[in-house]
Structures are given as C-alpha cells and as structure tokens.
Amino acid sequence: MEVDKSVQPQVIQLRTQLVKKGRSRVLLSETDYSTFRIHCYATGTGENAQHAHLTEDHIFVVLKGTATFTGLNGEVTKLNKNGAIVLPKGCFYQFANYGEEPLVMIRFGAHKQKIDHRINPDGKQIGGRAAEGYGEPELIENAFFE
C-alpha cells in the first residue's frame, strides 16, 4: 500500500464567543469522513425536535454548562462539564440547555458520505439545523469560552 506523505495535521483551538440568545455553530475541522465543531447554546435553546441521523455517528462533549438530552422514550440524560454522549446513526435524541449559563459543546461527527439525512420519529426526512428557525445568535460582548 502506498502512503500519501503529504497529508498534514490540522491544529484547532477550542474557542467560541458565548451567546445570550439563540445558538452558534463553528466548524473547526473537516475531513472526508468527519466533522468537528464547537457549539454554543443560550438558555432554553438546543436541538429541540426528536430526530436521528441516518448516515452519521456523532459525539457531543460538554465543555461548559449542562445539556439535557432526551431519548425517544422520554429517557433523560444530563451532562455537565466533561460529560459526553455517543449517538450512533439511527439513535433518536433531542437536547436543550435548561441551565442559567451558556452551554458550550464540541460535536464530532463521523460519516461515510457528507450528505446528512435527518429523520423524525415518523420516519420522515426533516430539514437541517437551519430549519429549526433560530436565526442569528445574540452574542455576549467580550465573553468567550477558551
């Protein structure tokens, strides 16, 4: 097997501006088979509709705040700083920030194809995150997770 010796590492910084309204998503790194993002969610926001990804496994790791994940059958998992959840493709979930401070998480996604197929519990394909109607986040001036 021939090895491509021109491939270089990607160095990233886990830094994002905190939000007081809405949410932000920053792509930190992307390869043919993975994505790595940092997300920030204001109190009361999250991915609030039950859904599953059909072509992607992903992992959320809480860096700041508390994330409340809810499964298809109502099971609740609360994650605090350094807590993580692994969501294999096909696993239904939703989550929200019910805490009093911004929620900061990293999201690692692994996929064979870059097309994101999201479905609701009825099996109907649903739009991506932009379809959830959050619009532009309201940032907290001079406040960053770093």
DSSP file (Angstrom, degrees, kcal/mol; ACC not computed):
  #  RESIDUE AA STRUCTURE BP1 BP2  ACC     N-H-->O    O-->H-N    N-H-->O    O-->H-N    TCO  KAPPA ALPHA  PHI   PSI    X-CA   Y-CA   Z-CA
    1    1 A M              0   0    0      0, 0.0     2,-0.4     0, 0.0     0, 0.0   0.000 360.0 360.0 360.0 131.3    0.0    0.0    0.0
    2    2 A E        -     0   0    0      2,-0.0     2,-0.4     1,-0.0     0, 0.0  -0.698 360.0-143.9 -88.0 138.5    1.3    3.4   -1.0
    3    3 A V        -     0   0    0     -2,-0.4     2,-1.0     2,-0.0    -1,-0.0  -0.862  10.3-131.5-106.6 133.6    1.1    6.1    1.7
    4    4 A D    >   -     0   0    0     -2,-0.4     3,-0.9     1,-0.2    -2,-0.0  -0.738  23.1-175.2 -81.7 104.6    0.4    9.8    0.9
    5    5 A K  T 3  S+     0   0    0     -2,-1.0    -1,-0.2     1,-0.2    -2,-0.0   0.408  70.7  75.6 -84.5   2.4    3.1   11.5    2.9
    6    6 A S  T 3   +     0   0    0      2,-0.1    -1,-0.2    -3,-0.0     2,-0.2   0.574  65.5 113.3 -88.9  -8.9    1.8   15.0    2.0
    7    7 A V    <   -     0   0    0     -3,-0.9     0, 0.0     1,-0.0     0, 0.0  -0.452  51.7-163.1 -67.3 130.7   -1.1   14.8    4.5
    8    8 A Q        -     0   0    0     -2,-0.2    -2,-0.1     1,-0.1     2,-0.0  -0.827  19.5-105.9-116.0 152.8   -0.7   17.3    7.3
    9    9 A P        -     0   0    0      0, 0.0     2,-0.5     0, 0.0    -1,-0.1  -0.341  27.1-131.1 -70.6 157.9   -2.3   17.5   10.7
   10   10 A Q        -     0   0    0     -2,-0.0     2,-0.5     2,-0.0    19,-0.0  -0.963  16.9-157.3-110.8 121.3   -5.0   20.1   11.4
   11   11 A V        -     0   0    0     -2,-0.5     2,-0.3     2,-0.0     0, 0.0  -0.858  17.4-179.0 -99.7 130.2   -4.4   22.1   14.6
   12   12 A I        -     0   0    0     -2,-0.5     2,-0.5    17,-0.0    17,-0.1  -0.847  23.0-134.8-127.7 162.1   -7.5   23.8   16.1
   13   13 A Q        -     0   0    0     -2,-0.3     2,-1.6     2,-0.1    -2,-0.0  -0.978  16.7-135.4-118.2 127.9   -8.4   26.0   19.0
   14   14 A L        +     0   0    0     -2,-0.5     2,-0.3   132,-0.1    92,-0.0  -0.638  59.4 129.8 -82.5  87.4  -11.5   25.2   21.2
   15   15 A R        +     0   0    0     -2,-1.6     2,-0.3   131,-0.0   131,-0.2  -0.999  23.6 158.7-144.6 136.0  -12.7   28.8   21.4
   16   16 A T  E     -A  145   0A   0    129,-1.9   129,-3.2    -2,-0.3     2,-0.3  -0.985  41.1-107.5-154.0 151.5  -16.1   30.4   20.7
   17   17 A Q  E     -A  144   0A   0     -2,-0.3   127,-0.3   127,-0.2     2,-0.1  -0.618  42.3-116.3 -77.7 138.8  -18.0   33.5   21.7
   18   18 A L  E     -     0   0A   0    125,-2.5   122,-2.9    -2,-0.3     2,-0.3  -0.425  26.5-142.1 -75.7 150.5  -20.7   33.0   24.2
   19   19 A V  E     -A  139   0A   0    120,-0.3   120,-0.3    -2,-0.1     3,-0.1  -0.876  20.5-170.8-115.5 146.3  -24.3   33.6   23.3
   20   20 A K  E    S+     0   0A   0    118,-3.0     2,-0.3    -2,-0.3   119,-0.2   0.542  83.8  27.3-105.8 -13.3  -27.2   35.1   25.3
   21   21 A K  E    S-A  138   0A   0    117,-1.5   117,-2.8    21,-0.1    -1,-0.3  -0.980 117.2 -10.6-148.3 135.8  -29.9   34.3   22.7
   22   22 A G  S    S-     0   0    0     -2,-0.3    20,-2.8   115,-0.2     2,-0.3  -0.503  84.5 -79.1  81.4-148.0  -30.0   31.6   20.1
   23   23 A R  E     -B   41   0B   0    112,-0.3     2,-0.3    18,-0.2    18,-0.2  -0.981  26.7-145.5-154.1 160.1  -27.1   29.4   19.3
   24   24 A S  E     -B   40   0B   0     16,-2.6    16,-2.2    -2,-0.3     2,-0.4  -0.960   5.8-166.6-131.0 151.9  -23.8   29.3   17.3
   25   25 A R  E     -B   39   0B   0     -2,-0.3     2,-0.5    14,-0.2    14,-0.2  -0.988   5.2-172.2-137.9 125.9  -22.0   26.6   15.4
   26   26 A V  E     -B   38   0B   0     12,-2.5    12,-2.2    -2,-0.4     2,-0.6  -0.978  20.3-137.2-123.6 122.5  -18.4   26.9   14.3
   27   27 A L  E     +B   37   0B   0     -2,-0.5    10,-0.2    10,-0.2     3,-0.1  -0.672  25.0 175.0 -75.8 119.9  -16.8   24.3   12.0
   28   28 A L  E     -     0   0B   0      8,-2.8     2,-0.3    -2,-0.6     9,-0.2   0.769  63.6  -2.8 -96.2 -32.4  -13.3   23.7   13.4
   29   29 A S  E     -B   36   0B   0      7,-1.7     7,-2.3   -17,-0.1    -1,-0.4  -0.985  57.2-171.7-160.6 148.2  -12.1   20.9   11.1
   30   30 A E  E     +B   35   0B   0     -2,-0.3     2,-0.2     5,-0.2     5,-0.2  -0.989   6.5 172.5-147.4 137.6  -13.5   18.7    8.4
   31   31 A T        -     0   0    0      3,-2.6     3,-0.3    -2,-0.3    -2,-0.0  -0.691  54.4 -86.4-126.1-176.7  -12.1   15.6    6.6
   32   32 A D  S    S+     0   0    0     -2,-0.2     3,-0.1     1,-0.2    82,-0.0   0.772 128.3  26.4 -62.0 -24.8  -13.7   13.3    4.0
   33   33 A Y  S    S+     0   0    0      1,-0.1    78,-2.4    77,-0.1     2,-0.3   0.340 120.8  39.4-123.7   5.3  -15.1   11.2    6.9
   34   34 A S  E     - C   0 110B   0     -3,-0.3    -3,-2.6    76,-0.2     2,-0.3  -0.993  48.9-156.8-154.5 158.9  -15.5   13.6    9.9
   35   35 A T  E     -BC  30 109B   0     74,-2.2    74,-2.6    -2,-0.3     2,-0.4  -0.975   7.4-163.4-132.6 150.9  -16.5   17.0   11.1
   36   36 A F  E     +BC  29 108B   0     -7,-2.3    -8,-2.8    -2,-0.3    -7,-1.7  -0.964  19.8 167.9-137.9 116.6  -15.5   18.7   14.3
   37   37 A R  E     -BC  27 107B   0     70,-2.5    70,-2.6    -2,-0.4     2,-0.5  -0.864  30.5-139.8-128.0 158.8  -17.5   21.7   15.6
   38   38 A I  E     -BC  26 106B   0    -12,-2.2   -12,-2.5    -2,-0.3     2,-0.3  -0.990  26.3-168.8-115.8 131.5  -17.9   23.9   18.7
   39   39 A H  E     -BC  25 105B   0     66,-3.4    66,-2.1    -2,-0.5     2,-0.4  -0.877  10.8-164.3-119.0 148.6  -21.4   24.9   19.5
   40   40 A C  E     -BC  24 104B   0    -16,-2.2   -16,-2.6    -2,-0.3     2,-0.4  -0.997   8.0-170.1-133.3 132.2  -22.8   27.4   22.0
   41   41 A Y  E     -BC  23 103B   0     62,-2.6    62,-2.8    -2,-0.4   -18,-0.2  -0.977  15.3-137.2-125.3 130.8  -26.5   27.4   23.1
   42   42 A A    >   -     0   0    0    -20,-2.8     3,-2.0    -2,-0.4    55,-0.3  -0.341  51.1 -69.1 -73.4 164.5  -28.3   30.1   25.2
   43   43 A T  T 3  S+     0   0    0      1,-0.3   -21,-0.2   -23,-0.1    55,-0.2  -0.315 123.9  21.0 -54.2 133.1  -30.6   29.1   27.9
   44   44 A G  T 3  S+     0   0    0     53,-4.0    -1,-0.3     1,-0.3     2,-0.2   0.390 104.9 101.8  87.4  -2.4  -33.7   27.5   26.5
   45   45 A T    <   +     0   0    0     -3,-2.0    52,-2.6    52,-0.3    -1,-0.3  -0.687  32.4 107.7-110.9 167.6  -32.2   26.5   23.2
   46   46 A G  E    S-F   96   0C   0     50,-0.3     2,-0.8    -2,-0.2    50,-0.2  -0.959  83.8 -47.3 167.0-153.1  -30.9   23.3   21.7
   47   47 A E  E     +F   95   0C   0     48,-1.4    48,-2.2    -2,-0.3     4,-0.1  -0.872  63.8 176.8-107.4  92.6  -32.0   20.8   19.2
   48   48 A N  E     +     0   0C   0     -2,-0.8     2,-0.5    46,-0.2    -1,-0.1   0.379  47.1  79.4 -90.9   2.0  -35.5   20.6   20.5
   49   49 A A  E    S-     0   0C   0     46,-0.1    44,-0.2    44,-0.1    46,-0.1  -0.933  86.6-110.3-110.9 133.2  -37.1   18.2   18.0
   50   50 A Q  E     +     0   0C   0     -2,-0.5     2,-0.3    44,-0.1    44,-0.2  -0.353  56.7 148.6 -56.9 131.6  -36.6   14.5   18.2
   51   51 A H  E     -F   93   0C   0     42,-1.9    42,-2.1    69,-0.2     2,-0.3  -0.982  33.8-150.3-158.9 165.4  -34.5   13.3   15.3
   52   52 A A  E     -I  119   0D   0     67,-1.8    67,-2.3    -2,-0.3     2,-0.5  -0.972  18.8-129.6-137.4 152.0  -31.9   10.8   14.2
   53   53 A H  E     -I  118   0D   0     38,-0.4    37,-2.4    -2,-0.3    38,-0.3  -0.908  13.5-164.5-102.4 128.9  -29.1   10.9   11.7
   54   54 A L  S    S+     0   0    0     63,-3.1    64,-0.1    -2,-0.5    -1,-0.1   0.641  85.6  33.1 -89.3 -15.2  -29.1    8.0    9.2
   55   55 A T  S    S+     0   0    0     62,-0.4    57,-0.7     1,-0.1    58,-0.5   0.262 109.7  65.4-124.4  11.5  -25.6    8.5    7.8
   56   56 A E  E     -D  111   0B   0     61,-0.2     2,-0.4    55,-0.2    -3,-0.2  -0.992  53.1-156.4-144.5 133.3  -23.6    9.8   10.7
   57   57 A D  E     -D  110   0B   0     53,-2.4    53,-3.1    -2,-0.4     2,-0.3  -0.803  30.9-177.8 -90.5 145.3  -22.4    8.7   14.2
   58   58 A H  E     -DE 109  87B   0     29,-2.1    29,-3.5    -2,-0.4     2,-0.4  -0.993  22.3-152.8-148.4 161.4  -21.7   11.6   16.5
   59   59 A I  E     -DE 108  86B   0     49,-2.5    49,-2.5    -2,-0.3     2,-0.4  -0.994   6.5-158.7-131.0 132.2  -20.4   12.5   19.9
   60   60 A F  E     -DE 107  85B   0     25,-2.1    25,-2.1    -2,-0.4     2,-0.4  -0.945   8.0-170.2-108.4 135.4  -21.2   15.6   22.0
   61   61 A V  E     -DE 106  84B   0     45,-2.2    45,-2.3    -2,-0.4     2,-0.5  -0.994  19.3-133.9-124.8 124.7  -18.8   16.6   24.8
   62   62 A V  E     +D  105   0B   0     21,-2.8    20,-3.3    -2,-0.4    43,-0.2  -0.651  27.8 170.5 -80.6 125.8  -19.9   19.3   27.3
   63   63 A L  E    S+     0   0B   0     41,-3.2     2,-0.3    -2,-0.5    42,-0.2   0.697  71.6   8.1-101.8 -28.9  -17.2   21.9   27.9
   64   64 A K  E    S+D  104   0B   0     40,-1.7    40,-2.4    16,-0.1    -1,-0.4  -0.974 111.8   3.6-154.6 137.5  -19.3   24.4   29.9
   65   65 A G  S    S-     0   0    0     -2,-0.3     2,-0.4    38,-0.2    16,-0.3  -0.434  87.1 -62.1  89.1-161.8  -22.9   24.3   31.3
   66   66 A T        -     0   0    0     35,-0.3    33,-0.5    14,-0.2     2,-0.4  -0.997  35.6-159.3-133.7 131.0  -25.4   21.5   31.3
   67   67 A A  E     -G   79   0C   0     12,-2.5    12,-2.9    -2,-0.4     2,-0.7  -0.925   6.6-154.8-108.5 133.3  -27.0   19.7   28.4
   68   68 A T  E     -GH  78  96C   0     28,-2.5    28,-1.6    -2,-0.4     2,-0.4  -0.928  13.2-167.4-109.8 109.9  -30.2   17.8   28.9
   69   69 A F  E     -GH  77  95C   0      8,-3.1     8,-2.7    -2,-0.7     2,-0.4  -0.772   1.8-162.6 -96.3 139.5  -30.7   15.0   26.3
   70   70 A T  E     -GH  76  94C   0     24,-2.7    24,-1.0    -2,-0.4     6,-0.2  -0.991   8.2-146.9-125.0 129.9  -34.0   13.3   25.9
   71   71 A G  E >   - H   0  93C   0      4,-2.9     3,-1.8    -2,-0.4    22,-0.2  -0.269  36.1 -90.4 -87.5 177.1  -34.4    9.9   24.1
   72   72 A L  T 3  S+     0   0    0     20,-0.5    21,-0.1     1,-0.3    -1,-0.1   0.794 125.9  46.5 -59.0 -33.3  -37.2    8.7   22.0
   73   73 A N  T 3  S-     0   0    0      2,-0.0    -1,-0.3     0, 0.0    -2,-0.0   0.169 125.5 -95.1 -99.6  17.8  -39.0    7.0   25.0
   74   74 A G  S <  S+     0   0    0     -3,-1.8    -2,-0.1     1,-0.3     2,-0.1   0.447  71.9 152.7  88.0   0.0  -38.6   10.0   27.3
   75   75 A E        -     0   0    0     -5,-0.1    -4,-2.9     1,-0.1     2,-0.4  -0.429  32.8-146.8 -66.6 139.5  -35.4    8.9   29.0
   76   76 A V  E     -G   70   0C   0     -6,-0.2     2,-0.4    -2,-0.1    -6,-0.2  -0.907  17.5-175.7-116.0 133.5  -33.4   11.9   30.2
   77   77 A T  E     -G   69   0C   0     -8,-2.7    -8,-3.1    -2,-0.4     2,-0.5  -0.989   9.7-159.3-126.7 121.2  -29.6   12.2   30.4
   78   78 A K  E     -G   68   0C   0     -2,-0.4     2,-0.5   -10,-0.2   -10,-0.2  -0.873   8.2-166.0-101.6 131.4  -28.0   15.3   32.0
   79   79 A L  E     -G   67   0C   0    -12,-2.9   -12,-2.5    -2,-0.5     2,-0.2  -0.967   5.4-175.4-118.7 129.2  -24.4   16.0   31.0
   80   80 A N    >   -     0   0    0     -2,-0.5     3,-2.7     1,-0.2   -18,-0.3  -0.441  52.9 -34.3-106.1-174.2  -22.2   18.5   32.9
   81   81 A K  T 3  S+     0   0    0    -16,-0.3    -1,-0.2     1,-0.3   -18,-0.2  -0.123 133.3   9.8 -46.6 130.5  -18.7   19.7   32.1
   82   82 A N  T 3  S+     0   0    0    -20,-3.3    -1,-0.3     1,-0.3     2,-0.2   0.435  97.4 129.2  73.6   3.9  -16.6   16.9   30.6
   83   83 A G    <   -     0   0    0     -3,-2.7   -21,-2.8   -21,-0.2     2,-0.3  -0.615  38.0-169.4 -82.8 149.6  -19.6   14.6   30.2
   84   84 A A  E     -E   61   0B   0    -23,-0.2     2,-0.4    -2,-0.2   -23,-0.2  -0.959  15.7-157.5-140.1 155.9  -20.1   13.1   26.8
   85   85 A I  E     -E   60   0B   0    -25,-2.1   -25,-2.1    -2,-0.3     2,-0.5  -1.000  10.6-147.7-135.3 135.1  -22.8   11.2   24.8
   86   86 A V  E     -E   59   0B   0     -2,-0.4   -27,-0.2   -27,-0.2    -2,-0.0  -0.903  12.2-169.7-103.3 125.1  -22.2    8.9   21.8
   87   87 A L  E     -E   58   0B   0    -29,-3.5   -29,-2.1    -2,-0.5     3,-0.1  -0.864   9.0-155.9-118.9  94.9  -25.1    8.8   19.4
   88   88 A P    >   -     0   0    0      0, 0.0     3,-2.2     0, 0.0   -35,-0.2  -0.280  42.3 -77.1 -64.5 155.6  -24.7    6.1   16.7
   89   89 A K  T 3  S+     0   0    0      1,-0.3   -35,-0.2   -37,-0.1   -32,-0.1  -0.251 122.7  29.0 -53.3 139.1  -26.5    6.6   13.4
   90   90 A G  T 3  S+     0   0    0    -37,-2.4     2,-0.5     1,-0.3    -1,-0.3   0.305  86.1 130.0  90.7  -8.7  -30.2    5.9   13.8
   91   91 A C    <   -     0   0    0     -3,-2.2   -38,-0.4   -38,-0.3    -1,-0.3  -0.698  52.8-138.3 -82.8 121.4  -30.3    6.9   17.5
   92   92 A F        +     0   0    0     -2,-0.5   -20,-0.5   -40,-0.1     2,-0.3  -0.575  38.2 142.4 -81.0 141.6  -33.2    9.4   18.2
   93   93 A Y  E     -FH  51  71C   0    -42,-2.1   -42,-1.9    -2,-0.2     2,-0.3  -0.981  28.9-168.4-163.0 167.2  -32.5   12.3   20.5
   94   94 A Q  E     - H   0  70C   0    -24,-1.0   -24,-2.7    -2,-0.3     2,-0.3  -0.930  15.1-169.4-151.8 161.6  -33.1   15.9   21.3
   95   95 A F  E     -FH  47  69C   0    -48,-2.2   -48,-1.4    -2,-0.3     2,-0.3  -0.991   6.2-175.8-152.7 160.6  -31.4   18.2   23.8
   96   96 A A  E     -FH  46  68C   0    -28,-1.6   -28,-2.5    -2,-0.3     2,-0.8  -0.979  30.8-116.7-151.1 160.4  -31.6   21.6   25.3
   97   97 A N        +     0   0    0    -52,-2.6   -53,-4.0   -55,-0.3   -52,-0.3  -0.904  34.9 164.4 -99.6 106.3  -29.8   24.0   27.7
   98   98 A Y        +     0   0    0     -2,-0.8    -1,-0.1   -32,-0.4   -31,-0.1   0.319  45.8 104.1-101.8   5.6  -32.1   24.5   30.7
   99   99 A G  S    S-     0   0    0    -33,-0.5   -55,-0.1     2,-0.2     4,-0.1  -0.095  81.9-113.2 -79.2-178.5  -29.2   25.9   32.8
  100  100 A E  S    S+     0   0    0      2,-0.1   -57,-0.1   -57,-0.1    -1,-0.1   0.442  94.6  54.2 -96.8  -2.1  -28.6   29.6   33.7
  101  101 A E  S    S-     0   0    0    -59,-0.1   -35,-0.3   -35,-0.1    -2,-0.2  -0.853  99.6 -78.1-127.1 163.3  -25.4   29.9   31.7
  102  102 A P        -     0   0    0      0, 0.0     2,-0.5     0, 0.0   -60,-0.2  -0.295  42.9-131.1 -59.1 145.2  -24.5   29.3   28.0
  103  103 A L  E     -C   41   0B   0    -62,-2.8   -62,-2.6   -38,-0.1     2,-0.5  -0.879  21.8-168.9 -98.7 126.1  -23.9   25.7   27.1
  104  104 A V  E     +CD  40  64B   0    -40,-2.4   -41,-3.2    -2,-0.5   -40,-1.7  -0.978  13.9 165.0-118.8 126.2  -20.7   25.0   25.1
  105  105 A M  E     -CD  39  62B   0    -66,-2.1   -66,-3.4    -2,-0.5     2,-0.4  -0.964  31.2-135.2-135.2 152.2  -20.2   21.6   23.5
  106  106 A I  E     -CD  38  61B   0    -45,-2.3   -45,-2.2    -2,-0.3     2,-0.5  -0.848  20.6-156.5 -99.4 148.5  -17.9   20.1   20.9
  107  107 A R  E     -CD  37  60B   0    -70,-2.6   -70,-2.5    -2,-0.4     2,-0.5  -0.978   7.2-170.1-129.9 119.1  -19.6   17.9   18.3
  108  108 A F  E     -CD  36  59B   0    -49,-2.5   -49,-2.5    -2,-0.5     2,-0.4  -0.938   8.2-170.3-107.9 125.8  -17.6   15.2   16.4
  109  109 A G  E     -CD  35  58B   0    -74,-2.6   -74,-2.2    -2,-0.5     2,-0.4  -0.955   6.5-165.7-119.0 136.6  -19.4   13.6   13.5
  110  110 A A  E     +CD  34  57B   0    -53,-3.1   -53,-2.4    -2,-0.4     2,-0.3  -0.982  20.8 157.6-122.0 129.7  -18.2   10.5   11.6
  111  111 A H  E     - D   0  56B   0    -78,-2.4   -55,-0.2    -2,-0.4     3,-0.1  -0.978  45.5-142.5-149.6 156.9  -19.7    9.6    8.3
  112  112 A K  S    S+     0   0    0    -57,-0.7     2,-0.3    -2,-0.3    -1,-0.1   0.678  97.6  29.1 -90.4 -23.1  -19.1    7.7    5.0
  113  113 A Q  S    S-     0   0    0    -58,-0.5    -1,-0.2     2,-0.2   -80,-0.0  -0.981  75.9-130.9-137.4 149.1  -20.9   10.4    3.0
  114  114 A K  S    S+     0   0    0     -2,-0.3     2,-0.5    -3,-0.1   -81,-0.0   0.503  75.7 106.3 -81.1  -2.9  -21.2   14.1    3.6
  115  115 A I        -     0   0    0    -60,-0.1     2,-0.7     1,-0.0    -2,-0.2  -0.663  64.5-145.2 -78.4 125.1  -25.0   14.1    3.0
  116  116 A D        -     0   0    0     -2,-0.5     2,-0.7   -62,-0.1    -2,-0.1  -0.828  13.0-168.0 -96.1 111.1  -26.8   14.5    6.3
  117  117 A H        -     0   0    0     -2,-0.7   -63,-3.1     8,-0.0   -62,-0.4  -0.883   9.2-178.6-100.5 110.1  -30.1   12.5    6.4
  118  118 A R  E     -IJ  53 126D   0     -2,-0.7     8,-2.7     8,-0.5     2,-0.3  -0.903   1.6-176.0-108.7 136.0  -32.1   13.5    9.4
  119  119 A I  E     -IJ  52 125D   0    -67,-2.3   -67,-1.8    -2,-0.4     6,-0.2  -0.927  19.8-131.3-128.4 155.6  -35.5   11.9   10.2
  120  120 A N    >   -     0   0    0      4,-2.3     3,-2.5    -2,-0.3   -69,-0.2  -0.453  45.8 -88.8 -91.8 174.9  -38.2   12.4   12.7
  121  121 A P  T 3  S+     0   0    0      0, 0.0   -70,-0.1     0, 0.0    -1,-0.0   0.715 127.1  61.6 -60.0 -19.7  -39.7    9.5   14.7
  122  122 A D  T 3  S-     0   0    0      2,-0.1     3,-0.1     1,-0.0    -3,-0.0   0.480 119.0-110.4 -82.7  -1.5  -42.3    9.0   12.0
  123  123 A G  S <  S+     0   0    0     -3,-2.5     2,-0.3     1,-0.3    -1,-0.0   0.513  72.8 139.1  86.6   5.4  -39.5    8.2    9.5
  124  124 A K        -     0   0    0      1,-0.1    -4,-2.3    -4,-0.0    -1,-0.3  -0.666  58.2-114.4 -86.2 137.0  -40.0   11.4    7.5
  125  125 A Q  E     -J  119   0D   0     -2,-0.3     2,-0.3    -6,-0.2    -6,-0.3  -0.477  36.6-163.3 -68.5 137.1  -36.9   13.3    6.4
  126  126 A I  E     -J  118   0D   0     -8,-2.7    -8,-0.5    -2,-0.2    -1,-0.0  -0.831  21.5 -94.7-121.6 160.9  -36.6   16.7    8.1
  127  127 A G        -     0   0    0     -2,-0.3    -1,-0.1     1,-0.1   -10,-0.0  -0.109  45.9 -94.5 -67.7 167.8  -34.5   19.7    7.2
  128  128 A G    >   -     0   0    0      1,-0.1     3,-1.8     3,-0.0     4,-0.3   0.067  55.3 -72.5 -71.8-172.0  -31.1   20.5    8.7
  129  129 A R  G >  S+     0   0    0      1,-0.3     3,-1.7     2,-0.2     5,-0.3   0.792 128.2  64.6 -58.2 -31.7  -30.4   22.7   11.7
  130  130 A A  G >  S+     0   0    0      1,-0.3     3,-1.3     2,-0.2    -1,-0.3   0.786  92.0  65.6 -63.3 -25.6  -31.2   25.9    9.8
  131  131 A A  G <  S+     0   0    0     -3,-1.8    -1,-0.3     1,-0.3    -2,-0.2   0.586  81.4  78.7 -73.3  -9.3  -34.8   24.6    9.5
  132  132 A E  G <  S-     0   0    0     -3,-1.7    -1,-0.3    -4,-0.3    -2,-0.2   0.561 101.8-125.3 -80.0  -6.6  -35.2   24.9   13.3
  133  133 A G    <   +     0   0    0     -3,-1.3    -2,-0.1    -4,-0.2    -3,-0.1   0.783  64.4 134.6  79.0  30.0  -35.7   28.7   13.0
  134  134 A Y        -     0   0    0     -5,-0.3    -4,-0.1    -4,-0.1    -3,-0.1   0.805  37.6-171.3 -83.0 -28.2  -33.1   30.1   15.3
  135  135 A G        -     0   0    0     -5,-0.2  -112,-0.3  -113,-0.1    -1,-0.1  -0.269  50.3 -12.1  67.6-159.9  -31.7   32.8   13.0
  136  136 A E  S    S-     0   0    0   -114,-0.1  -112,-0.1     1,-0.1     2,-0.1  -0.518  75.8-120.1 -76.1 138.1  -28.6   34.8   14.0
  137  137 A P        -     0   0    0      0, 0.0     2,-0.7     0, 0.0  -115,-0.2  -0.376  15.5-124.7 -73.1 155.9  -27.4   34.4   17.6
  138  138 A E  E     -A   21   0A   0   -117,-2.8  -118,-3.0    -2,-0.1  -117,-1.5  -0.922  34.1-145.7 -99.1 115.7  -27.2   37.3   20.0
  139  139 A L  E     -A   19   0A   0     -2,-0.7     2,-0.7  -120,-0.3  -120,-0.3  -0.464  11.0-121.4 -85.6 151.7  -23.6   37.3   21.2
  140  140 A I  E >   -     0   0A   0   -122,-2.9     3,-1.7     3,-0.3  -122,-0.3  -0.841  40.7-113.8 -89.3 118.7  -22.3   38.3   24.7
  141  141 A E  E 3  S-     0   0A   0     -2,-0.7     3,-0.1     1,-0.3    -1,-0.0  -0.275  89.7  -6.3 -60.4 131.6  -19.8   41.1   24.1
  142  142 A N  E 3  S+     0   0A   0      1,-0.2     2,-0.5  -124,-0.0    -1,-0.3   0.724 101.7 124.2  57.8  27.5  -16.2   40.2   25.1
  143  143 A A  E <   +     0   0A   0     -3,-1.7  -125,-2.5  -125,-0.2     2,-0.3  -0.974  32.5 164.5-121.4 121.4  -17.3   36.8   26.5
  144  144 A F  E     -A   17   0A   0     -2,-0.5     2,-0.6  -127,-0.3  -127,-0.2  -0.949  38.4-131.4-134.5 149.3  -15.6   33.7   25.2
  145  145 A F  E      A   16   0A   0   -129,-3.2  -129,-1.9    -2,-0.3   -81,-0.0  -0.920 360.0 360.0 -91.9 126.1  -15.1   30.0   26.0
  146  146 A E              0   0    0     -2,-0.6    -1,-0.1  -131,-0.2  -132,-0.1   0.291 360.0 360.0-156.9 360.0  -11.4   29.3   25.6
